[in-house]
Amino acid sequence: MLPTRVLRAARGKANITGFNMRHFKEAAGAPRYDPWERADAWRFQGPFTRFNRFKGSLPGLGTATVLFAGYCAYEHFFMEDEHHGEGHGEGHH
């Protein structure tokens, strides 16, 4: 493309070929009316919302997390440390 055509197009003047970039962008954009919008609406409502689709993806994770935290707290506060007071380098296990 010649530099004069590039400069003319950048200033907004009509292209000598008759091609209008603004009309092309408007025609290639998203459609203003989607005839299938109503038919696809069920996919994103009610039990098919994003929250409801992923709600049951990890069943039992909450219960397992609470139980594990409880076990860690029990072990920390109530269980005796078997190696308390022993030297670490002497090979006692």
N, C-alpha and C positions, 0 to 999 in steps of 0.2 A: 504494500500500500504506500502511496506517495505521502511524503510528510505534509504536503498541503492539505490532503484529505483528512489526515489525523488532526491537524490543527483546526480545520473547519468543523469537524465532528465534535471536538472538545469545546468549541465556542457555541455549539448548539445550532449552527446553520444546517440547512438541509443538505443531505448527501446527494451527490449528482447521480448516484445509482437509484435513488428513490427509496432506499432502505431506511426505515425509521427505527432506531434502537429503542426508543421509548415505547412504541406500539408493540415491539417484539417482547419487551420485558413484561408489559401488561398482559399480553396474551399467554405468556409462559408461566405466569404466576399461579397461585393456588386458586382453584375455582371458587366462585362466590357462593355457589349452592352445590351441596353434595347430595345427590339423590339417594345415596345409601346411608346417610347419617342416621335416619330414624331406624333403619333395619339393624344397624350395628350398635345402637345405644344400649341394648341389653348387656353387652359385654362389659360395661363399665358401671353398672348400677346394681344395687341390692347385694346378693351374695357374691357377685363378681367384681366388687371394688378391689382396689389394690391391697387394702388392709385385710379384707376377708380372704383374699387368695393366699396371702402369706402368713395368716394367723396360725394355721395348724402345721406350718412347715417343720417346726422343731418341737414335737410333742414331748412333754416331760422335762424340757430344759429348765424351766423355772423351779420345778420340784427338786430336780437333781442339784441345782445350784444352792438352794436353801439347805438341803440335807448335807451337802459337802461342806458348806460354811459352818453348819452346826457341828459336824464331826471335827473339823479343824479347831474350832473353839474348845470342844470337849478335850481333845488331845492336848491342847496347849495348857489348859488350866487344871485338868484333873488327872492326867496320866503321869506316872513317875518316869523320869529320865534314867534309863538303865546305865548310861555311861557317865553319870554325873561324878566329877572328881577324879576320873581316871586320866592318865596321860595319853595324849594322842599319838605319840611316836613310839610307844612301847609294844605295839602289836596286839593289844587287848581288843577283842571283839565280842 
